[in-house]
């Protein structure tokens, strides 16, 4: 697209005189997904941590997802891998139940 000078005014140029680089990356989509992921992490972090996940519960969920994946095809395998990844990230970042009540520690 050519830019012509018409008495000091530019006509036919890009909006706001921005160069056309050919880069059409959807930045708004990436920023929105990042904000949603960050807010979800904060909400999970700030929720009551007493209802966390034990090591046994994590192991049972992972094995259940693996069994589910074995019953299907390739698509089910990829979905299972994604679900296991999300589960392990949650468990190791904020979902681990590590604090025991004083009754469990002292037997009371």
Order of alpha helices (4+ residues) and beta strands (2+ residues): beta-beta-alpha-alpha-alpha-alpha
